[in-house]
Amino acid sequence: MRQLLITITLVLAVMFLARAQNVAAPDFSGTCVFNPAKSTLAQDNTTKSETIVIDYKKSAIVFQYKTDGKKSTETCTPDGQKRVSRNMSSGQLISKASWHDSVLVIESTLDIKIPNVTVAVTGLKPVIETWTLAADGRTLTHDADDHKEIFVYDKR
């Protein structure tokens, strides 16, 4: 009898752990409008308006920005794999996105390349961004670079 109780307890514990690890990622899809009154921005940030249309397609999240009239698009795949997210003339931005419970975490580093020059850059910390959807699904928060800037968006 005692062995049966121990077995049942272990089976239940494994089931609860498996369920806890399979927390469903929130669906960020929709249109989000920047709310400057709720946001914390750096003094040199000049953002006046921003709208993000987010589309969660299978395994990728597509962010379509319209910031002060300028459009841009970024895509991330939250699988923990490093990817070149942006090629620039002086290097490339390498990002890794993953889910930490219901928070999307994007870790980015800049790989600088200067032709005909050897540069050794050490000690650079990656930039870590988090995207969090409120429990009610109506507010999206983008925490950029160690709480120096927190962008709050109202979901429409």
Protein Blocks (a to p, Z undefined) as FASTA:
>chain_A
ZZmmmmmmmmmmmmmmmmmmmcccddfbdcddddfklpccdfklcbfbdcdddddehjac
cddddeehiacddddddehpacdfbdcfkbccddddddehjaccdddddddddehiacdd
ehiacddddddddfklpaccddeehhlaccddddZZ
